[in-house]
Amino acid sequence: MSQPSIENIHEEIAKNNSYSVETPLHETYDSLCRIENENGIYFPNKSVKYAKLTKNGIWKTSELIKGKELKELLEFLNDSTSYRWGELGTPETHYFLTYYDQSDLCIGMTTIDLEGMAYSYPSTARMKWGMLKEMKLIDKLIFE
């Protein structure tokens, strides 16, 4: 059985979500965040039952993230202070996080490289351009 591609995962996520956010610029950042807050838009915009963490290759063995760890991860990814303005260009993805709802539908994905570049789909303006300020929480999830 062949595994779905990243594009197939993005298509599944798009079918299971109802919002799309434009990439924020410094000039529009505050207003986009205000709109997200007013409309209750958070990543991945649905109740997450669990996440799967896959290391160094999307189709290798995955670990489940639930409960307190999942809550901490989602709070971290939705907190604008977790990010700084900037990006690395073309990151080398080392970790994949896929998020699932109560019906086990894939509703979101985050890819992370060792330097802290985190791309989430669908993204929110709070994520700026995806460069994490620190990797402590991510490292804790990955190495525990």
N, C-alpha and C positions, 0 to 999 in steps of 0.2 A: 504494500500500500504506500503510495507516495504522500509526502507531507505537503501541506499548503504553503504557498510562497508568502512572503511579506505582503505582497499586493493583495493576495486572497484574504489575509488577515485584516488588512485595511478595509477591504470591501465589506467583510462581515461586521466590523466595528461600525462602519458608516450606516449599514442597514439597521443596527441596533442603537443608534443615537440620533438625536433630533437637533443638534446644534453644530455650528461651524464657526470658528473664531478666526478673525484675520490676525496675521502676525503683527504684534504691537510695535510701534515706533515710539521713541522717547516723547514725541509731541502728542501722541494719542493714548499713551499708556494709562494715565489717570482716568480718562473718560471711559476707556474700554473696561477697566477694572470696576468702575462704578456701575456700568451696565451689567456686568457679570454679577456683582453683588445684589443689585436690585432685582435681577431675574433668577437668582439662586443657581447660577451656572458654576459648577465645580467639576473638576476632572474626577472620574470619567462620566459624570452627570447622571449616574444611576446608582442605586444601592449595590455595593460590591459584596458578594458572598465570599469570594476568595481570590487570591492572585497566584499565579505560577511564576516562579523565578527559575530561569534557565540560564546556566553559566556557559560562556565560551562556545556558543553554538545553539541556534534556536531549536534544534531537534534532539538535543541531548536530554538526559534525565532532568526532570523539573522537580522543584520543591514547592510545596504549598505554603502560602502565607495567609494566615487567618487571625481573627481576634485582635488582641492588643497590638501585635506587630503590624497588621494590616491597617489598623486605625492610625498608628503613628506614621506609617509610610504615606498614606493618603493625605494626612494633615501636612506633612513635610512637602509633598509635591504640590499642594494647593496653597502653600504659604509663599507670597511674593518675596519675603525676606530670605528664602532659601536659595534665591537666584541672584546672579549679578548680570549686568548687561555685558554681553559678549558671547562669542562662540568660537569653537576651535576650527571651523571649516569642515573638513571631512573626518569625522571621528571613526575610530576602529571599535565597533560595538563588541563589548565583552559580556554584557548581561541583558537579558530580555525579561521584562515583566509583562505578563498578560493578565487582564482583569476580567472576571466573570460575574454575571448577575445571578439572581435566584433561580433562573431557568437554565443556568450553565451556558449562556450565550456570551461570547467574547464581546466586551463592550469598551475595551481600551488596551493600549499597549505603551510601554515605556522602554526605550533602548538606552543603555548607559555605557560609556566607555570609562577606562581607568582614570582619565583626566577630569571626569566630572561633567562631561557633556551628556545631557539627558534630553532626549526627544520623546515627547508624549503625544499620542494620537488618540482621540482628538485633543488638541492643546487648548489652553486658556491663555488670556492675556497675562495673567499673574505669573506665568512661566517665563516671561520675557522672551529671550532667545534660547533658553534651555541650559545655560551654563550654571551649574550648581556652585554655591560658595564653598561647601564642604561635603565630604563624602562619609562622615562618621556614621550616620544612620544607615546608609546604603551598605557600608562595610560591615556593620553589625549584622544586618540581615543576611549578607552574603557569606560571612565567615563563621556564623554561629551554627 
